[in-house]
Amino acid sequence: LPASQALLPSLVRPELIPSAVELGVFSNSLTRVVGPIIAGAMGAAFGLESVFFANAISFLAVLLVWSITRVESNASAATRGRVGEAFAYVRSLPVLWVPMAISAMLSSVGVLYQPLSTGCSEIALIYRN
């Protein structure tokens, strides 16, 4: 969600940013409610395979939209250098490796599991000490 909101200034006029943020939050909340309802109805009517197939097709739709969306990059070479410095900093502190790995893993399987990352990271840090 933060990454998509960071793109908003490149996609809409400045006066429309609050509305775009609100629309994004609304659509995210709506899909969390409506998605499982549709999946349950599809699973009951056509079998669970149809739900997984529809999910795969939805990813193709996202890839299509990403491929046709053009965003101008405002990142300078200095900004890219700072990102590299941030990665080097994380690599230099082994105590950050477990929380970062857990966050990366949970982020890759979906936003739904991100609240678990804080607890998992804290447990990993407790056992580390």
N, C-alpha and C positions, 0 to 999 in steps of 0.2 A: 504494500500500500504506500509506504513512503516514497519508493522509487517512482511509482506511477504519478504521485502528486508532484514530484520534482519535475516531471515533464510538462506539467500544465502550463507554466509560463511560455513554453515553446509552442504550445498547441492552441491557446486561446488568448484573446486580448486581455490586458491587465484588469480591466473593469469586470470581466467575466470570470475571473479566477475563483471568487467565492462561490459562485453558482456551479462552476465545474467541480469544485471540491465536494459540494453538497450532493451533486448528481452522482459522483463517484461513490461516495459513502452510501447513498440511498441504493444504488444498483448493487453494491456489494452486499448490503444487508438483505435486499430483496432476493438475490440469488441464493443466499444461505437458507432462506425459508422456502422459496418456490422450487429450487433444485431438487431437494429430497422428495418433495411431493410428486414432482413429475417422474423422478426415478422410481419411486414406489409404484406409481400407476403403470409405468412402462414395464417394470419387472413383473407385475401381476398379470398384465395383458399379454406381453410378448416374451417373457423369460428374462433372466438376468443377463444373458448375452447381449440383448438389445441395449441394455443400460450401458454396458462397457463399450459397445460399438458407438453409441451416441456420444459418449464421453470422448472417445478418440476423434470422432468427427468434429467435436467442439474445439479440440486442440488444433486441428487443421484450420478451422475458421480463424482462430487467434493468430496462427502463423501467417495466414493470408493477409489479415489486417496489418500485422506488423510489417510485412513485406511491402505494402503500398503506402504506409505512413512515412512521411518525410519530416524529419526534425533537424533543424540546424543545430550544430554543436557549438556551444559557447565555451567549451573547455579549452583552456590554453595549455601550452606545454608545461607551464609552471603548475597548473592544477593536476595534470597527469603525473608530474613528478611528485607532488604531495601524496597522491594516492599510492604510488610506489613506496614512498617513505612509510606510509601507514602499514602496508603489508610487511615491510622489513621490520618495523617495530613489533608487530604481532609475532613474526617469526623469531625475534630475539628473546621473547618472553615465553618460555614453555608453559607457564601457568595459564596463559591465554589459549593454548592449543585446544584443550578439551572443550571449553565453552564455545570457541569459534567452530570447531568441528560439529558439535551438537547443533548449534544454530544453523550451520550450512545444511546438515542432514535434515533437520526438521523443516527448513525452508524449502528444500527440494521436494518434500512430499506434500506440502501445502500449508496455507496460512492457518488451517484449522488446528494444527498441532503446535503452533508457536508458543502458546501459553505454557506448554510443558517445558520449553527450553530453559526458562529461568530456574525451575526446580531441579532439572537435571544438571545444570551447570553448577548450582550451589552444592548439590550432593557430590559432584566430581571434585569441587574445590575442597570440601570438607574431608573427603577421603585422601586427597593429595597431601593435606597438612597433617 
